[in-house]
Every structure is written in structure tokens, then in C-alpha cells.
Amino acid sequence: SPTAYAGAQTTGEALDAQPPPYAKANEDDYAPPPYSEHPGGDESTVVTTTTVHQSPAMDDGMLVTAFHITSIVCCMLSLILTPLFEIIPAVFCCILCIQIKTSNTLLNRWLNVLDLVLTLLAFLLWLVVLAAFAVVTYGVGAILLVLLIPYIVVLMATTTALSQFCMDEQATHAV
């Protein structure tokens, strides 16, 4: 009743009140299940293995070819629009670093050279544009030179791949 509650508040009985006692759970309910060394129950369990074959879409040579084509397209887009497009091949360079260096098919060699030349031209063009902008803005525009970092990443990857191609060629002709 409301009057009993009001009386309990004034006398302090509400502060001393305890929650109702909970029923204790049975100890067996909380025991872990028994451990078995052989989950199948039989000691002669045979484990089957599956061999996963790489599909042609997962081939390293094709990944590197896709990288070079993507890099060339992004380089052309960066010449027309903004150097931010070069971030895409720079990220691919970080992911496919080993595959780019080890892929030595003839198609990838030519694509690597084309990619290197176009990226170098785009880098030099944007370097001149951003340096001129930095001069005009009394050095404030120099912060935009950060946009050239993806070009440097791609140039380093394609240059090391090209040097690896040359070393492979020398090794095959020397033998």
C-alpha cells in the first residue's frame, strides 16, 4: 500500500531491504562435459585432406598484369585529373610487392617498361606543376608535394622489377 511504502521511507526500512533469496543452482549443472581423447569415439578416425588447385584467376603473372594495366590507366587519369589516382597502384604495389619482382613473362616486362615510362612522365609533370604552385604561393603550396609519394612508390616497384628482369636476363645468357 502507498502508506506502508511512505512509512518505510521515513523509517529507513527501505534502505535495509534485501533482494529475495535466489534458489541455488545444482552444482552438477555447471560441471564441464567429460573430456574425451578421441572426439569421434573411435581410434581409427581417418583424416581426409583436400588439395586446392589455384585457378587461373589467382595466377601471379595475371595479378601482375592486372597491376600494370591498372597502374597505366590510373597514371593516364592522374595526368588528366588529379595525382590522387596514383594511390590505387601504390596500394597494389604494397600488396603485390613480391609478385611484381618475380614475374618475368614477356608481357609483364613490356607492361613494366610502359608503366615505368608513363609514371615517370606523370611524376615529372606534376613535380613541375606543384613546384611552380609552391613558388607562386610563397611556399604554402609545397605541402601538395605529398601527392607525389604514390608516384615514388610505384616508380620504386617498377624500377626494382626492371632491374630484376635485367639480372635474370644476364644470368640466363651467362649460362
C-alpha positions in Angstrom: 0.0 0.0 0.0 1.2 3.6 -0.6 1.1 4.4 3.1 3.3 1.5 4.1 5.8 2.5 1.4 5.8 6.1 2.7 6.3 4.8 6.2 9.2 2.6 5.2 10.9 5.5 3.5 10.7 7.6 6.6 11.9 4.9 9.0 14.8 3.7 6.8 13.4 0.3 6.3 13.7 0.6 2.5 17.4 1.0 2.7 17.8 -2.1 4.8 15.7 -4.2 2.5 17.4 -7.2 0.8 16.6 -8.8 -2.5 14.6 -12.0 -2.3 16.9 -15.1 -2.0 17.7 -16.8 -5.2 17.5 -20.6 -5.5 20.9 -22.1 -5.6 21.7 -23.9 -8.8 22.6 -27.5 -8.8 26.4 -28.0 -8.8 26.1 -30.6 -11.5 24.6 -28.1 -13.9 27.9 -26.2 -14.1 30.3 -29.1 -14.5 32.1 -29.2 -17.8 31.4 -32.1 -20.1 33.7 -35.1 -19.7 36.9 -34.9 -21.8 37.5 -37.5 -24.5 40.8 -38.0 -26.2 39.1 -39.2 -29.3 36.1 -37.0 -30.1 34.9 -39.4 -32.8 34.8 -42.2 -30.2 36.8 -44.4 -32.5 40.6 -44.5 -32.5 40.8 -45.4 -36.2 39.5 -42.0 -37.4 40.8 -41.2 -40.9 41.5 -37.6 -41.7 40.9 -36.7 -45.3 42.9 -33.9 -47.0 41.8 -31.9 -49.9 44.1 -30.4 -52.5 43.2 -26.9 -53.6 44.3 -26.1 -57.1 44.9 -22.5 -58.0 42.6 -21.2 -60.6 43.9 -19.2 -63.5 42.4 -16.1 -61.9 44.8 -16.5 -59.0 47.9 -16.8 -61.1 50.7 -14.4 -60.0 51.5 -13.5 -63.6 48.0 -12.4 -64.2 47.9 -10.4 -61.0 51.0 -8.5 -62.1 49.5 -7.9 -65.5 46.3 -6.6 -63.9 48.5 -4.4 -61.7 50.4 -2.9 -64.6 47.2 -2.3 -66.6 45.6 -0.6 -63.6 48.7 1.4 -63.0 48.9 2.6 -66.6 45.2 3.6 -66.6 45.5 5.4 -63.2 48.6 7.2 -64.5 46.7 8.5 -67.5 43.8 9.5 -65.3 46.2 11.3 -63.0 47.6 13.2 -65.9 44.2 14.5 -66.9 42.5 14.9 -63.5 44.5 14.7 -60.2 47.5 12.8 -58.9 45.3 11.2 -56.3 44.5 8.4 -58.8 48.1 7.1 -58.3 47.2 6.0 -54.8 45.5 2.9 -56.2 48.6 1.4 -57.9 50.7 2.4 -54.9 48.5 0.3 -52.6 48.7 -2.6 -55.1 52.5 -2.2 -55.1 52.5 -2.8 -51.3 50.2 -5.8 -51.7 51.9 -7.4 -54.7 55.5 -6.5 -54.0 57.0 -10.0 -54.3 54.8 -11.0 -57.3 55.9 -7.8 -59.2 59.6 -8.6 -58.6 59.3 -12.3 -59.5 57.0 -12.2 -62.5 59.2 -12.4 -65.6 56.8 -13.1 -68.5 57.5 -11.1 -71.7 54.1 -9.3 -71.5 54.8 -8.2 -67.9 58.3 -6.9 -69.0 56.8 -4.7 -71.7 54.0 -3.5 -69.4 56.5 -2.8 -66.7 58.6 -0.6 -69.0 55.5 1.2 -70.3 54.3 1.7 -66.7 57.7 3.0 -65.7 57.9 5.5 -68.5 54.3 6.8 -68.1 54.7 7.0 -64.3 58.0 8.9 -64.6 56.5 11.3 -67.1 53.4 11.9 -64.9 55.7 12.3 -61.8 57.9 14.9 -63.5 54.9 16.8 -64.9 53.2 17.0 -61.5 56.5 17.9 -59.9 56.9 20.9 -62.2 53.3 22.0 -61.7 53.4 21.6 -57.9 56.8 23.3 -57.6 55.5 26.3 -59.7 52.4 26.4 -57.4 54.7 26.4 -54.4 56.7 29.3 -55.7 53.6 31.3 -56.6 52.1 30.7 -53.1 55.4 31.6 -51.4 56.0 28.0 -50.2 52.5 27.3 -48.8 51.7 25.1 -51.8 54.7 22.9 -51.1 52.5 20.8 -48.8 50.9 19.5 -52.0 54.2 17.7 -52.9 52.9 15.0 -50.6 50.7 14.0 -53.5 53.8 12.7 -55.3 54.6 10.0 -52.8 52.4 7.4 -54.6 54.4 8.0 -57.7 57.6 7.4 -55.9 56.2 4.1 -54.5 55.2 2.9 -58.0 58.5 4.1 -59.5 60.5 2.2 -56.9 58.5 -1.0 -57.5 58.7 -0.9 -61.3 62.4 0.0 -61.2 63.3 -2.9 -58.9 61.2 -5.2 -61.1 63.0 -4.0 -64.2 66.4 -4.4 -62.6 65.3 -8.0 -61.5 64.4 -8.7 -65.2 67.8 -7.5 -66.3 69.6 -9.6 -63.8 67.6 -12.6 -64.8 68.5 -12.0 -68.5 72.2 -11.7 -67.6 72.0 -15.0 -65.6 70.4 -16.9 -68.5 72.9 -15.6 -71.1 75.8 -16.2 -68.9 75.0 -19.9 -68.5 
